[in-house]
Amino acid sequence: MTILRRLLVLYESETACLSRLAARGLTGEPAREIACYLAQATDLPAFYARIRSGFAADGVAVDFYELGEAAAYLPRLLDDPEGTILWNLTDGFRYYRGSYATSAAALLGVKRFGSPPQAQHLAQDKFKCSVLAQSLGVTTPETALARNGELLSPAFVLPPSGALFVKPNTLGAKVGIFADSRCNSWEAALALSRRIFQRYGDDAVVQRYIPGFDVRVSFMDAGVAAGDARLGIFRLAGVEAGEMGGAFMTMQDNWTLSASRSDNEREVASPFDRPATFRPRMEDLRTAGATTGHVAAIESAVRRVQRLLDLQDYFSFDFRVGEDGTIYFLECEVCPAVTIYDFQAYLESNYAVDLPTALRRSVQRAYARPLDYASL
């Protein structure tokens, strides 16, 4: 029986992304905003030693490479494809290139840690994921798609009046969400779609604005025994000091979340200037008596989308809980930022372990999974 001998971690740094964007003529604030989606790669070096130490106990070597260092990591894949597993730390198919690594690994017969390539390509597209979720009977906000001021999907799916919410379709980390992303007319919504196209070259999702609060669902298969894993379902609380008083999170607020560290991760330091304006806290809905009724509905929605997209090993979901208690699916991430505060809180709360220990358990289970060419 072949055993795991090497974990190859491929990541895309903010600095490398900025260089690629500059080569395409995209610079300044928009480029920095796009690149901040890759912030977990900035945090990664602080974990190198502990991750390597944990896997060394199993006789597994760990290598970290940037995506652009193909001349260094491709020989390692070719030398021992059966004894290697690949983890691409970031997903994406537009400005971000991480998911292409899993496609290349599939060609070489190398196992992966994480979801299959088709899920990684699809999950970044908020509109398509919303349509798929609707087909499963999962509730989503009424949603339309616009490009540079023109609708690409029917407007009749949205109510004729009331507040609307506009955000980029394929950019994560709250990129492109400003204080005025909530608006009150179609004219304003289409104007925002023009701003998004001109600033980022992206389509815009136009949704009915849902008053309420956001819920982050996190998952990693890191239980002590197989089958012990469970979802972490948290409300991001203490955000009233944010730009919009907690009504919704903006791009500026997301920098606060990215800059927040759990107590055992104080050594993580970003070279980018992102001062935290407030400290969020994760409120576990499983232990919040007034909201336990939401947990079953969220778990059901996650299971349905997970099965359809074949999400594996680790992922996250974002939901919105309306003022009337209705649960709305917003999006899912196949490569969530495991190095920042919210995922660290999930691992500590659900498993009482740090990231290196969780990875050691979960990666071994992923490697034990048969290589299924139908889900490459």
C-alpha positions in Angstrom: 0.0 0.0 0.0 1.3 3.4 -1.0 1.8 5.8 1.9 1.8 9.6 2.0 5.4 10.9 1.8 5.0 14.6 0.8 2.5 17.4 1.2 3.0 20.0 -1.5 1.4 23.4 -0.6 1.0 25.8 -3.4 -0.1 29.4 -2.7 -0.5 32.7 -4.5 0.9 35.7 -2.7 -0.5 39.2 -2.7 2.8 40.5 -4.0 2.8 38.1 -6.9 -0.8 39.0 -7.7 0.0 42.7 -7.7 2.8 42.1 -10.1 0.6 40.2 -12.5 -2.1 42.9 -12.3 0.4 45.6 -13.0 1.6 43.8 -16.1 -2.0 43.9 -17.3 -2.3 47.6 -16.6 -4.2 47.3 -13.3 -2.6 49.2 -10.5 -3.3 51.4 -7.5 -6.1 50.9 -5.0 -8.2 48.5 -7.2 -5.2 46.2 -7.6 -4.5 46.2 -3.9 -8.1 45.4 -3.2 -8.1 42.5 -5.6 -4.9 41.1 -4.1 -6.1 41.2 -0.5 -8.2 38.2 -1.3 -4.9 36.3 -1.0 -4.1 37.5 2.5 -4.0 34.0 4.0 -0.8 33.4 1.9 0.7 36.4 3.7 0.0 34.7 7.0 1.2 31.3 5.9 5.0 31.6 6.8 4.2 31.9 10.5 2.8 28.4 10.3 5.6 26.7 8.3 7.6 25.3 11.2 4.7 23.9 13.1 3.1 22.4 10.1 6.3 20.7 9.1 6.9 19.5 12.6 3.5 18.0 12.9 3.7 16.1 9.6 7.3 15.0 10.3 5.9 12.8 13.1 4.1 10.8 10.3 7.2 10.7 8.1 5.7 13.3 5.7 7.8 16.1 4.2 6.0 19.5 3.6 7.1 21.9 0.9 5.7 25.4 0.3 5.9 27.0 -3.1 4.4 30.0 -4.8 2.4 29.1 -7.9 4.9 30.9 -10.1 7.7 28.6 -8.9 6.7 25.7 -11.3 10.3 24.9 -12.1 10.8 24.0 -8.4 7.6 22.1 -7.6 6.7 20.3 -10.8 9.7 17.9 -10.5 8.5 16.9 -7.0 5.1 16.1 -8.5 6.6 14.1 -11.3 9.1 12.2 -9.1 6.6 10.7 -6.7 3.0 11.3 -7.8 1.6 8.4 -5.8 3.2 9.4 -2.5 2.3 13.1 -2.9 -0.8 15.1 -2.1 -1.3 18.7 -3.3 -3.0 21.5 -1.4 -3.7 24.7 -3.3 -4.2 27.3 -0.6 -6.3 29.6 -2.9 -9.0 28.9 -5.4 -10.0 31.0 -8.4 -10.1 31.2 -12.2 -10.1 34.9 -12.9 -7.6 37.1 -11.1 -6.6 34.1 -8.8 -5.0 31.0 -10.2 -5.0 28.5 -7.4 -7.6 26.1 -8.7 -5.6 25.5 -11.9 -3.1 23.7 -9.7 -5.6 20.9 -8.9 -6.3 20.5 -12.6 -2.6 20.0 -13.3 -2.4 17.5 -10.4 -5.2 15.5 -11.8 -3.4 15.1 -15.1 -0.4 13.8 -13.2 -2.4 11.4 -11.0 -1.6 13.3 -7.8 -4.2 13.3 -5.1 -5.5 16.6 -3.8 -6.5 18.1 -0.4 -9.7 20.0 -1.0 -12.5 20.0 -3.5 -12.3 18.9 -7.1 -11.3 21.4 -9.8 -14.8 21.9 -11.2 -16.0 23.0 -7.8 -13.1 25.3 -7.3 -13.8 26.9 -10.7 -17.5 27.3 -10.1 -17.5 28.4 -6.4 -16.0 31.8 -7.2 -19.0 32.7 -9.4 -21.7 33.9 -7.0 -24.5 34.2 -9.5 -24.1 30.6 -10.9 -23.8 29.2 -7.4 -27.0 31.0 -6.4 -28.8 29.6 -9.3 -27.6 26.0 -8.5 -28.6 26.5 -4.8 -32.1 27.6 -5.9 -32.4 24.4 -8.1 -31.9 22.4 -4.9 -34.7 24.3 -3.0 -32.2 26.3 -1.0 -33.5 29.9 -0.3 -31.4 32.7 -1.7 -32.0 36.4 -2.0 -33.7 37.3 -5.3 -30.7 37.9 -7.6 -29.9 39.4 -11.0 -26.7 39.8 -12.9 -25.5 43.0 -14.5 -22.5 44.0 -16.6 -21.4 47.6 -16.9 -24.8 49.0 -16.5 -26.7 46.4 -18.5 -28.7 43.4 -17.2 -27.6 39.9 -18.2 -30.5 38.2 -16.5 -34.2 39.1 -16.1 -35.0 41.9 -13.7 -38.4 40.5 -12.9 -36.8 38.2 -10.3 -36.3 41.2 -8.0 -39.1 43.2 -6.3 -40.1 46.4 -8.1 -39.2 48.5 -5.0 -37.2 48.3 -1.8 -33.5 48.2 -1.0 -31.0 46.5 -3.3 -27.5 45.2 -2.6 -24.8 45.3 -5.3 -21.4 43.5 -5.2 -18.8 42.0 -7.6 -19.7 38.5 -8.9 -16.3 36.8 -8.8 -14.3 38.7 -6.2 -14.1 37.5 -2.6 -13.1 39.0 0.7 -15.8 41.7 0.4 -13.8 43.2 -2.4 -15.9 46.0 -4.1 -18.4 46.3 -1.2 -18.6 49.9 -0.1 -20.9 51.8 2.2 -23.1 52.7 -0.8 -23.4 49.1 -2.0 -26.9 49.1 -0.5 -29.1 51.4 -2.6 -32.7 52.1 -3.2 -33.3 52.1 -7.0 -32.5 50.2 -10.1 -30.8 53.3 -11.5 -28.4 53.4 -8.6 -27.8 49.6 -8.8 -26.9 49.8 -12.5 -24.6 52.7 -11.8 -22.9 50.6 -9.1 -22.5 47.8 -11.7 -20.7 50.3 -14.0 -18.4 51.2 -11.1 -17.6 47.5 -10.5 -16.9 46.9 -14.2 -14.7 49.9 -14.6 -12.9 49.4 -11.3 -12.4 45.6 -11.4 -13.6 44.4 -14.8 -16.2 42.2 -13.2 -19.9 41.6 -13.5 -22.2 42.7 -10.6 -24.6 40.7 -8.6 -27.8 42.7 -7.8 -29.8 41.2 -4.9 -32.7 42.2 -2.7 -31.1 43.6 0.5 -31.9 41.4 3.5 -31.9 43.2 6.8 -30.5 40.8 9.4 -27.1 39.3 10.3 -24.4 37.2 8.6 -23.5 33.6 9.6 -20.2 31.9 8.7 -20.2 28.1 8.4 -16.8 26.5 8.5 -15.7 22.9 8.0 -12.6 20.8 8.1 -12.6 17.0 8.4 -10.4 17.2 11.5 -12.1 15.0 14.0 -10.1 12.5 16.1 -11.9 9.6 14.3 -13.5 9.4 10.9 -17.0 10.7 11.0 -16.4 13.0 14.0 -16.2 16.2 11.9 -19.0 18.7 12.1 -19.8 22.2 10.9 -19.0 25.3 12.8 -21.9 27.7 12.6 -21.0 31.2 13.9 -22.5 34.6 13.8 -19.9 37.3 13.4 -20.7 39.5 16.4 -19.3 42.7 17.8 -19.3 44.4 14.3 -21.3 47.4 15.3 -18.2 49.5 15.2 -17.9 48.7 11.5 -18.3 51.1 8.6 -22.1 50.5 8.4 -22.8 50.0 12.1 -23.1 46.2 11.6 -25.8 46.4 9.0 -23.4 44.6 6.5 -19.7 44.1 6.2 -17.7 46.2 3.8 -14.3 45.8 2.3 -12.8 48.0 5.0 -14.5 45.9 7.7 -13.0 42.7 6.1 -9.5 44.1 6.7 -10.4 44.2 10.3 -11.4 40.5 10.2 -8.2 39.6 8.4 -6.1 41.4 10.9 -7.7 39.8 13.9 -5.8 36.9 15.5 -6.8 34.3 18.0 -4.8 34.3 21.2 -2.3 31.6 20.0 -1.6 33.3 16.7 -0.1 36.7 17.8 3.1 36.0 15.9 1.2 36.3 12.6 2.0 39.7 11.1 1.1 41.1 7.8 3.5 43.3 5.9 0.5 45.2 4.5 -1.0 48.1 6.3 -4.4 46.9 7.5 -5.0 48.2 10.9 -7.9 46.5 12.8 -10.6 49.1 13.6 -12.5 46.7 15.9 -12.2 43.2 17.2 -14.9 40.8 15.9 -16.0 37.8 17.9 -17.5 34.5 16.8 -20.8 33.6 18.5 -21.5 29.9 18.2 -25.2 29.5 17.1 -25.2 25.9 18.5 -25.0 27.3 22.0 -27.1 30.4 21.5 -30.5 29.3 22.7 -32.5 32.0 20.8 -31.1 30.9 17.5 -30.7 27.1 17.7 -33.7 26.8 15.3 -31.5 28.2 12.6 -28.9 25.4 12.9 -30.9 22.6 11.4 -31.9 24.8 8.4 -28.3 25.8 7.8 -27.0 22.3 8.1 -29.6 21.1 5.6 -28.7 23.8 3.0 -25.0 23.1 3.4 -25.5 19.3 2.9 -27.5 19.9 -0.3 -25.0 22.2 -1.9 -22.0 20.2 -0.7 -23.4 17.0 -2.3 -24.1 18.8 -5.6 -20.7 20.4 -5.9 -18.8 17.5 -4.3 -17.1 19.7 -1.7 -14.5 17.8 0.2 -12.1 18.1 3.2 -12.6 21.8 4.1 -14.8 24.6 2.9 -17.0 27.5 4.2 -20.4 29.0 3.5 -21.9 32.4 4.1 -25.6 32.8 5.0 -27.8 35.7 5.9 -30.4 35.4 8.6 -33.3 37.7 7.9 -35.2 39.6 10.6 -38.1 37.1 10.2 -35.7 34.2 10.8 -35.5 33.1 7.1 -32.1 31.6 6.2 -30.6 32.8 2.9 -27.6 31.2 1.2 -25.1 33.8 -0.1 -22.0 31.9 -1.3 -19.6 29.1 -0.6 -15.8 29.0 -0.6 -13.8 25.9 -1.5 -10.5 27.4 -0.2 -11.5 29.5 2.8 -8.8 31.4 4.6 -7.8 28.9 7.3 -5.1 31.2 8.7 -7.4 34.0 9.9 -9.5 34.6 12.9 -12.8 33.0 12.0 -11.4 29.6 10.9 -9.0 29.5 13.9 -12.0 30.1 16.2 -13.8 27.2 14.5 -10.9 24.8 15.0 -10.5 25.8 18.6 -14.2 25.6 19.4 -15.0 22.3 17.6 -11.8 20.3 18.0 -9.7 22.1 20.6 -6.7 22.0 18.2 -4.6 24.4 16.2 -4.3 24.6 12.4 -1.2 22.3 12.1 -2.9 19.5 14.1 -6.2 19.8 12.2 -4.3 19.7 8.9 -2.4 16.6 9.9 -5.7 14.7 10.5 -7.6 16.0 7.6 -4.8 15.7 4.9 -4.2 12.0 5.9 -8.0 11.3 5.4 -7.9 13.1 2.0 -4.9 11.0 0.9 -6.7 7.8 2.0 -9.6 8.6 -0.3 -9.4 6.6 -3.6 -8.4 8.6 -6.6 -11.7 9.0 -8.3 -11.3 10.1 -11.9 -15.0 11.0 -12.1 -14.5 13.8 -9.6 -11.1 15.1 -10.6 
